[in-house]
């Protein structure tokens, strides 16, 4: 009887954790995003390179490529060492003023 009670408790806890994780993912999907260049691991980019060298997600061949980017919640990129919201060769909003 004790084992079945423990199994039931574990199942209920797992369902609860799955529910919380699902809610967090849904909240993040609605959050405003920005492209963050220069921090991508090889094969983990979200889309094509800024320089046009490829047009597919997962095609980055080296870590921290300046032209490779991923989507992050807005305001996060500037807090990561090596991260930039401006593509290489593009003017930033600050230099345009």
PAKE-288633 format. One line per 2 residues: number of its first residue (from 0); their letters; for each residue x, y, z of N, C-alpha, C. Coordinates in nm, 2 decimals. Layout:
PAKE-288633
NUM> a> X/Y/Z/X/Y/Z/X/Y/Z | ...
***
This chain:
PAKE-288633
0> xx> 0.08/-0.12/0.00/0.00/0.00/0.00/0.09/0.13/0.00 | 0.20/0.12/0.07/0.29/0.24/0.08/0.35/0.27/-0.06
2> xx> 0.39/0.17/-0.13/0.45/0.20/-0.26/0.35/0.26/-0.36 | 0.22/0.22/-0.36/0.12/0.28/-0.45/0.10/0.42/-0.41
4> xx> 0.10/0.45/-0.28/0.08/0.59/-0.24/0.19/0.68/-0.28 | 0.32/0.63/-0.27/0.43/0.70/-0.32/0.43/0.72/-0.47
6> xx> 0.39/0.62/-0.54/0.38/0.63/-0.69/0.27/0.73/-0.73 | 0.16/0.73/-0.66/0.06/0.83/-0.69/0.10/0.97/-0.66
8> xx> 0.17/0.99/-0.55/0.22/1.12/-0.51/0.33/1.17/-0.61 | 0.41/1.08/-0.66/0.51/1.12/-0.76/0.45/1.15/-0.89
10> xx> 0.34/1.08/-0.93/0.27/1.11/-1.05/0.20/1.25/-1.04 | 0.14/1.28/-0.93/0.07/1.41/-0.91/0.18/1.52/-0.91
12> xx> 0.29/1.50/-0.85/0.40/1.61/-0.85/0.45/1.63/-1.00 | 0.47/1.52/-1.07/0.51/1.53/-1.21/0.42/1.61/-1.29
14> xx> 0.29/1.58/-1.28/0.18/1.65/-1.35/0.19/1.80/-1.32 | 0.20/1.83/-1.19/0.21/1.97/-1.15/0.33/2.04/-1.21
16> xx> 0.45/1.98/-1.21/0.57/2.04/-1.26/0.55/2.06/-1.41 | 0.50/1.97/-1.48/0.47/1.98/-1.62/0.38/2.09/-1.65
18> xx> 0.28/2.11/-1.57/0.18/2.22/-1.59/0.25/2.36/-1.57 | 0.34/2.37/-1.47/0.41/2.50/-1.45/0.50/2.53/-1.56
20> xx> 0.58/2.43/-1.61/0.67/2.45/-1.72/0.59/2.49/-1.84 | 0.48/2.43/-1.87/0.40/2.47/-1.99/0.35/2.61/-1.98
22> xx> 0.31/2.66/-1.86/0.27/2.79/-1.84/0.38/2.89/-1.86 | 0.50/2.86/-1.82/0.62/2.95/-1.84/0.65/2.96/-1.98
24> xx> 0.65/2.85/-2.06/0.67/2.85/-2.20/0.57/2.93/-2.27 | 0.44/2.92/-2.24/0.34/3.00/-2.30/0.36/3.15/-2.27
26> xx> 0.40/3.19/-2.15/0.42/3.33/-2.12/0.54/3.38/-2.20 | 0.64/3.30/-2.22/0.76/3.35/-2.29/0.73/3.36/-2.44
28> xx> 0.64/3.28/-2.49/0.60/3.29/-2.63/0.54/3.43/-2.67 | 0.47/3.48/-2.57/0.40/3.61/-2.59/0.49/3.73/-2.57
30> xx> 0.61/3.70/-2.51/0.70/3.81/-2.48/0.76/3.87/-2.60 | 0.80/4.00/-2.60/0.87/4.06/-2.71/1.01/4.01/-2.72
32> xx> 1.05/3.98/-2.85/1.18/3.92/-2.87/1.27/4.01/-2.95 | 1.40/3.98/-2.95/1.50/4.06/-3.03/1.60/3.96/-3.08
34> xx> 1.67/3.99/-3.19/1.78/3.91/-3.24/1.90/3.95/-3.16 | 1.98/3.84/-3.12/2.10/3.86/-3.04/2.21/3.80/-3.12
36> xx> 2.31/3.88/-3.17/2.42/3.83/-3.25/2.54/3.80/-3.17 | 2.62/3.71/-3.21/2.76/3.69/-3.15/2.77/3.59/-3.04
38> xx> 2.66/3.53/-3.00/2.66/3.44/-2.88/2.62/3.30/-2.91 | 2.59/3.27/-3.03/2.53/3.14/-3.07/2.64/3.03/-3.07
40> xx> 2.60/2.91/-3.02/2.69/2.80/-3.03/2.67/2.73/-3.17 | 2.77/2.66/-3.22/2.76/2.60/-3.35/2.64/2.51/-3.36
42> xx> 2.56/2.53/-3.46/2.44/2.45/-3.49/2.32/2.49/-3.41 | 2.33/2.60/-3.34/2.21/2.64/-3.25/2.15/2.77/-3.29
44> xx> 2.19/2.83/-3.41/2.13/2.95/-3.46/1.98/2.94/-3.49 | 1.91/3.05/-3.48/1.76/3.04/-3.51/1.73/3.05/-3.65
46> xx> 1.81/3.12/-3.73/1.77/3.14/-3.87/1.90/3.17/-3.95 | 1.88/3.22/-4.07/2.00/3.25/-4.16/2.09/3.35/-4.10
48> xx> 2.22/3.35/-4.15/2.32/3.44/-4.10/2.30/3.58/-4.16 | 2.34/3.68/-4.08/2.32/3.82/-4.13/2.40/3.85/-4.25
50> xx> 2.51/3.78/-4.28/2.59/3.81/-4.40/2.55/3.73/-4.52 | 2.44/3.65/-4.50/2.38/3.57/-4.61/2.46/3.44/-4.65
52> xx> 2.55/3.40/-4.56/2.63/3.28/-4.59/2.55/3.15/-4.58 | 2.44/3.16/-4.51/2.34/3.04/-4.51/2.21/3.10/-4.48
54> xx> 2.10/3.02/-4.50/1.97/3.07/-4.48/1.89/2.97/-4.39 | 1.96/2.89/-4.32/1.88/2.79/-4.24/1.92/2.79/-4.09
56> xx> 1.82/2.76/-4.01/1.84/2.74/-3.87/1.93/2.62/-3.84 | 2.01/2.63/-3.74/2.10/2.51/-3.71/2.22/2.50/-3.80
58> xx> 2.25/2.60/-3.88/2.36/2.59/-3.98/2.49/2.66/-3.93 | 2.49/2.72/-3.82/2.61/2.79/-3.77/2.72/2.69/-3.76
60> xx> 2.84/2.72/-3.81/2.95/2.62/-3.81/3.05/2.64/-3.70 | 3.04/2.76/-3.63/3.14/2.79/-3.52/3.07/2.86/-3.41
62> xx> 3.12/2.85/-3.29/3.07/2.92/-3.17/3.09/3.07/-3.19 | 3.00/3.15/-3.14/3.01/3.29/-3.13/3.03/3.37/-3.26
64> xx> 2.98/3.32/-3.37/2.99/3.38/-3.50/2.92/3.52/-3.50 | 2.99/3.62/-3.54/2.93/3.76/-3.53/2.80/3.77/-3.61
66> xx> 2.79/3.69/-3.72/2.67/3.70/-3.81/2.56/3.61/-3.77 | 2.58/3.52/-3.67/2.48/3.43/-3.63/2.40/3.49/-3.52
68> xx> 2.27/3.45/-3.51/2.18/3.51/-3.41/2.08/3.41/-3.36 | 2.03/3.44/-3.24/1.91/3.37/-3.18/1.81/3.47/-3.13
70> xx> 1.69/3.43/-3.12/1.59/3.52/-3.06/1.60/3.50/-2.91 | 1.59/3.62/-2.84/1.59/3.62/-2.69/1.49/3.72/-2.65
72> xx> 1.44/3.71/-2.52/1.34/3.81/-2.47/1.41/3.94/-2.48 | 1.33/4.04/-2.52/1.39/4.18/-2.53/1.45/4.23/-2.40
74> xx> 1.57/4.29/-2.42/1.65/4.34/-2.31/1.75/4.24/-2.25 | 1.75/4.11/-2.30/1.84/4.01/-2.24/1.97/4.01/-2.31
76> xx> 1.98/4.04/-2.44/2.10/4.03/-2.52/2.21/4.13/-2.47 | 2.17/4.25/-2.43/2.27/4.35/-2.39/2.33/4.31/-2.25
78> xx> 2.27/4.21/-2.19/2.32/4.17/-2.05/2.42/4.05/-2.07 | 2.44/4.00/-2.19/2.52/3.88/-2.21/2.65/3.93/-2.27
80> xx> 2.77/3.89/-2.22/2.90/3.93/-2.27/2.91/3.87/-2.41 | 2.94/3.96/-2.50/2.96/3.93/-2.64/2.83/3.94/-2.72
82> xx> 2.72/3.96/-2.66/2.59/3.98/-2.73/2.57/4.12/-2.79 | 2.51/4.12/-2.90/2.48/4.25/-2.97/2.35/4.24/-3.04
84> xx> 2.27/4.35/-3.03/2.14/4.35/-3.10/2.15/4.41/-3.24 | 2.28/4.45/-3.27/2.30/4.50/-3.40/2.39/4.40/-3.49
86> xx> 2.34/4.38/-3.61/2.42/4.29/-3.70/2.55/4.36/-3.74 | 2.65/4.28/-3.76/2.78/4.33/-3.80/2.76/4.41/-3.93
88> xx> 2.82/4.53/-3.93/2.82/4.62/-4.05/2.69/4.70/-4.06 | 2.59/4.68/-3.97/2.47/4.76/-3.96/2.49/4.88/-3.87
90> xx> 2.43/4.99/-3.89/2.43/5.10/-3.80/2.35/5.07/-3.68 | 2.39/5.10/-3.56/2.31/5.09/-3.44/2.22/5.21/-3.43
92> xx> 2.11/5.20/-3.35/2.02/5.31/-3.33/2.09/5.43/-3.27 | 2.18/5.40/-3.18/2.25/5.51/-3.11/2.34/5.59/-3.21
94> xx> 2.41/5.53/-3.30/2.50/5.60/-3.39/2.42/5.68/-3.50 | 2.29/5.64/-3.52/2.21/5.71/-3.62/2.16/5.84/-3.57
96> x> 2.17/5.87/-3.44/2.12/6.00/-3.39/2.22/6.11/-3.39
***
